[in-house]
Amino acid sequence: MNKFDFIVITVIFTNNLIITYQGEFLKELKGNKENGISELKGGFKIDFIEILGISLNSHWKNYFLCSKDIKAKKIAATHEIKTELSQTLQALSEKAKTATEFIQRLKATADNINVQCEDLEHEFTAQCDALVEAVHSQRTNLMEIVHNERDFKLHALKYQMGISTHKLQQTTGLLQYCIEVLKETDFTAFLQISSALINRVANMDITWQKEMSSVPLNSHQLDLTLDIAPVMSAIGQLNFMQIKSDKGFVQHAAPGRPIIILEDCSAVNNSVTIAWQQCPSSVNEGFILELDDGDHNAYRVTLDTECLVTLYTNFAVNLINVVFAQNTLTGQEVYCGKDSICTVDGLHFNTTYNARVKAFNSSGEGPWSEFICLQTAGVAWFTFDSITAHPDVTFSNDNFSVVCESYEQRMIVGTVGFSRGIHYWEFTIDRYDSNSDVVFGVARFDVDREIMLGKDDKGWGMVIDHQRSWFLHCDRHEHRTEGGVKDGLIVGVLLDLCNHRLSFYVDQKVQGPVAFSDLFGVFYPAISINRSVAVTLCTGLEVPTNQEIVITHRVAVDSVIEIWRWNMAQD
């Protein structure tokens, strides 16, 4: 026997099974210290055997002993595992507690939803009752109006019946008296009263037409019509101001009908300005403006893709300007944005346009506003365009007069383009030196302003010098006509886009034949001058009705010339 009377051996196997051997003798183990695995005679695989503080004799060199301290080690390991397990259980317990509290909150929320639903039901019921009460009250008022109208008509009929009855009684009495008189056999007595009787009967016949009417004084129809369409439309649009979605965010209801601000809407020249405000209590993300094509066709919200469109914002006045270069409105929206005022330029003259606005947000689009009709000017008022002109050109007289500082031809266009209708304007030659060429006509907006008008395919003009004139387009000369330019000469330009042709006048007379035909699109008034010429523009003129033009604006033209000459003298 060894000095250890009682030995505890703990073996940890590969499958994590722990077996403790107790006894007086140790089982013989075949150790393999190199790979850390020992094998019991029973064939069990051992991963771990720990021997602490044991002094072994050489007789036991092939045996492994585990001291009683292994038990303490096992207790420590068990305690550590239990501690870890306890911590995990505590964390899981906290989660379970949190879940329990969350479930309780959900139950409380469900109860709160039911309470809110009941409150909303009472509130909505009260509001609907108020609406019904308002309808009943208004119905009472309307019925009172109907009854008053009925009483008035009945009173009028009763009054007319009374007058007619009284007149009829008078007439019947006179008739009966006359019949008795006619039966009178005393000729003397009859002749004495016959004259007065005849006058009375004649007077009765005359007054009968005045005092008796064959038709009622008032119509029997009650001219009262109740228009419930706006109210029904408003009821149809009755909705919650905001709706809370399942995801928790607030989704506003579709916006209401925008209100057109009539006092801020206007039509100036060939542009219209529409102003509006959002419906009270509506949440809007933007507005959509629709404008018809001026021919009372369907509303359109887009522009032609071939149009020259300029869209810009003046942040100082919160103004949007859309410049149309074609007369059709198809391709891009007229306006869609957050601003509440829009100016549309480049429209047709003497044309009525209908416009309307609607708002939209994330919930959808609201109803259209009431439409507004705007009438553009009957005749065109415009000036020279100083923004796009060459730096060699100098403007004066509010951009109605121009001079050029260069010997080269410089082109100047007007501020208004035409695509429909008949338009007429005039140029006055304020100064003409030497024998320079002056060109009057029309051009596209994107014409080359550094060449003479008519040199390319985007300009149509009449070239005139001190002796003659001719027409110029695509650098091709046609129809030379005698008659040149001089100081004070007035050149008129007639653009007839109804028949798509261009004509010219010189001092009230037609200059040559029709210059150009088959003109389609947008055309801007244009001239080409050099430093030998000074020109003043006169617009807003009526279209001439015959070849002999009566210039009603001659006094205004003379005044403009005198002002220009005075300004030149001051310079």
KAVENCOR-V594516 format. One record per backbone hydrogen bond with DSSP energy under -0.5 kcal/mol. CO is the residue of the C=O (numbers start at 0). NH is the residue of the N-H. E is the energy in kcal/mol with one decimal. If there is no record, write none. Layout:
co,nh,e
CO,NH,E
CO,NH,E
This chain:
co,nh,e
2,4,-0.9
6,8,-0.5
6,22,-1.4
7,9,-0.5
8,10,-0.5
8,20,-4.2
10,12,-0.6
10,18,-2.3
11,46,-2.2
11,47,-1.7
12,15,-1.7
16,12,-2.4
16,18,-0.5
18,10,-2.7
18,20,-0.5
20,8,-3.5
22,6,-1.7
27,40,-0.5
28,30,-0.9
29,38,-1.5
31,35,-0.9
31,36,-1.2
37,45,-1.4
38,29,-1.7
39,42,-2.0
43,39,-1.2
44,13,-1.0
45,37,-0.8
47,11,-1.9
49,51,-0.5
53,55,-0.7
56,59,-1.7
57,60,-1.4
59,62,-1.9
62,64,-0.5
64,66,-0.5
66,69,-1.5
67,70,-1.2
67,71,-0.6
68,72,-2.0
69,73,-2.7
70,74,-2.3
71,75,-2.4
72,76,-2.5
73,77,-2.7
74,78,-2.5
75,79,-2.4
76,80,-2.6
77,81,-2.9
78,82,-2.6
79,83,-2.4
80,84,-2.8
81,85,-2.8
82,86,-2.4
83,87,-2.4
84,88,-2.9
85,89,-2.5
86,90,-2.5
87,91,-2.7
88,92,-2.5
89,93,-2.3
90,94,-2.1
91,95,-2.5
92,96,-2.4
93,97,-2.8
94,98,-2.8
95,99,-2.3
96,100,-2.6
97,101,-2.6
98,102,-2.5
99,103,-2.2
100,104,-2.4
101,105,-2.7
102,106,-2.5
103,107,-2.5
104,108,-3.1
105,109,-2.8
106,110,-2.2
107,111,-2.6
108,112,-3.0
109,113,-2.2
110,114,-2.2
111,115,-3.2
112,116,-2.9
113,117,-2.3
114,118,-2.6
115,119,-3.3
116,120,-2.7
117,121,-2.3
118,122,-2.7
119,123,-3.6
120,124,-2.6
121,125,-2.4
122,126,-2.6
123,127,-3.2
124,128,-2.7
125,129,-2.3
126,130,-2.4
127,131,-3.1
128,132,-2.9
129,133,-2.6
130,134,-2.7
131,135,-2.9
132,136,-2.9
133,137,-2.9
134,138,-2.7
135,139,-2.4
136,140,-2.2
137,141,-3.0
138,142,-3.0
139,143,-2.1
140,144,-2.1
141,145,-2.5
142,146,-2.7
143,147,-2.7
144,148,-2.6
145,149,-2.6
146,150,-3.1
147,151,-2.6
148,152,-2.4
149,153,-2.8
150,154,-2.7
151,155,-2.5
152,156,-2.7
153,157,-2.7
154,158,-2.6
155,159,-2.6
156,160,-2.8
157,161,-2.4
158,162,-2.4
159,163,-2.7
160,164,-2.7
161,165,-2.6
162,166,-2.6
163,167,-2.6
164,168,-2.5
165,169,-2.3
166,170,-2.5
167,171,-3.0
168,172,-2.7
169,173,-2.3
170,174,-2.6
171,175,-2.6
172,176,-2.3
173,177,-2.7
174,178,-2.4
175,179,-1.9
176,180,-2.4
177,181,-2.6
178,182,-1.0
180,183,-1.6
184,186,-1.0
185,189,-2.1
186,190,-2.6
187,191,-1.7
188,192,-1.3
189,193,-1.5
190,194,-0.7
192,196,-2.5
193,197,-2.8
194,198,-2.1
195,199,-2.3
196,200,-2.5
197,201,-2.6
198,202,-2.8
199,203,-2.4
200,204,-2.2
201,205,-2.1
202,206,-2.8
203,207,-1.4
204,208,-0.9
205,208,-0.6
205,209,-0.8
206,210,-3.1
207,211,-2.1
220,222,-1.1
221,223,-2.8
224,226,-0.6
225,227,-0.9
227,231,-2.9
228,232,-2.6
229,233,-2.4
230,234,-2.6
231,235,-2.4
232,236,-1.4
234,237,-1.2
240,252,-2.0
242,244,-0.6
242,250,-3.6
244,247,-1.4
248,244,-2.3
248,250,-0.5
249,251,-0.6
250,242,-3.9
257,259,-0.5
258,276,-2.3
259,261,-1.1
260,263,-1.2
260,264,-0.5
261,264,-1.2
265,272,-3.2
267,270,-2.1
268,376,-2.8
269,346,-2.6
270,267,-2.1
271,343,-2.9
272,265,-1.8
273,341,-2.5
274,260,-2.1
276,258,-3.0
278,281,-1.8
281,283,-0.6
285,359,-1.9
286,336,-1.7
287,357,-1.8
288,334,-0.8
289,355,-1.8
290,299,-0.8
299,290,-1.7
300,333,-1.1
303,306,-1.9
306,308,-1.0
308,310,-0.5
309,311,-0.5
309,322,-1.6
311,320,-1.7
312,314,-0.9
313,316,-1.0
313,317,-1.1
313,318,-1.5
318,313,-2.3
319,342,-3.2
320,311,-1.2
320,322,-0.5
321,323,-0.6
321,344,-2.3
322,309,-0.8
327,303,-0.7
328,301,-0.9
334,288,-2.4
336,286,-3.2
339,275,-2.4
340,319,-0.9
341,273,-2.8
341,343,-0.5
342,321,-1.9
342,344,-0.6
343,271,-2.0
344,323,-1.5
347,350,-0.5
350,352,-0.5
350,375,-2.5
352,373,-2.6
353,291,-2.1
354,371,-2.3
355,289,-2.7
356,368,-2.4
357,287,-2.7
358,365,-3.2
359,284,-3.0
359,285,-1.1
360,363,-1.5
363,360,-2.2
366,257,-0.5
371,354,-2.2
373,352,-3.0
373,375,-0.5
376,349,-3.2
379,539,-2.0
382,414,-1.8
383,385,-0.9
389,392,-2.0
391,404,-2.1
393,402,-1.9
395,399,-1.0
395,400,-2.1
396,399,-1.1
398,383,-2.5
399,536,-3.2
400,395,-2.1
401,534,-2.1
402,393,-2.9
405,530,-1.9
409,528,-2.0
411,526,-2.2
412,384,-3.0
415,524,-0.7
417,522,-2.6
420,496,-2.4
422,494,-2.8
423,540,-0.7
424,492,-2.9
425,537,-2.6
426,490,-2.9
427,429,-1.0
427,535,-2.1
428,487,-3.5
430,533,-2.0
432,435,-1.0
437,463,-2.6
438,527,-2.1
439,461,-3.2
440,525,-2.6
441,459,-2.8
442,523,-3.1
443,446,-1.3
446,448,-0.7
447,450,-1.0
448,410,-2.1
451,454,-2.0
453,474,-2.8
455,458,-0.9
455,473,-1.9
457,443,-2.5
459,441,-2.4
460,462,-0.5
460,471,-3.0
461,439,-1.9
462,469,-2.3
463,437,-2.1
464,484,-2.7
466,482,-2.8
467,464,-2.5
468,480,-3.1
469,462,-2.9
470,477,-1.9
471,460,-2.2
472,475,-1.4
475,472,-1.4
477,470,-2.8
480,468,-2.7
485,488,-1.9
488,428,-2.9
488,490,-0.5
489,491,-0.5
489,506,-3.1
490,426,-2.7
491,504,-2.6
492,424,-1.7
492,494,-0.6
493,495,-0.7
493,502,-2.4
494,422,-2.5
494,496,-0.9
495,500,-2.7
499,517,-0.7
499,518,-1.6
500,495,-2.4
501,514,-1.4
501,515,-1.5
502,493,-2.6
503,510,-2.6
504,491,-2.6
505,508,-1.3
507,548,-1.9
508,505,-3.1
509,511,-0.9
515,501,-2.5
517,519,-0.6
522,417,-2.8
523,442,-2.1
524,413,-2.6
525,440,-2.1
526,411,-2.5
527,438,-2.0
528,409,-2.8
529,403,-0.5
529,532,-1.7
531,432,-2.2
532,403,-0.7
533,429,-2.1
533,430,-1.5
534,401,-2.5
535,427,-2.8
537,425,-2.2
546,548,-1.2
548,550,-0.8
549,551,-1.2
550,553,-1.0
552,556,-2.4
553,557,-2.8
554,558,-2.2
555,559,-2.2
556,560,-2.4
557,561,-2.4
558,562,-2.4
559,563,-2.5
560,564,-2.8
561,565,-2.2
562,566,-2.4
563,567,-2.6
564,568,-2.2
565,569,-2.1
566,570,-1.9
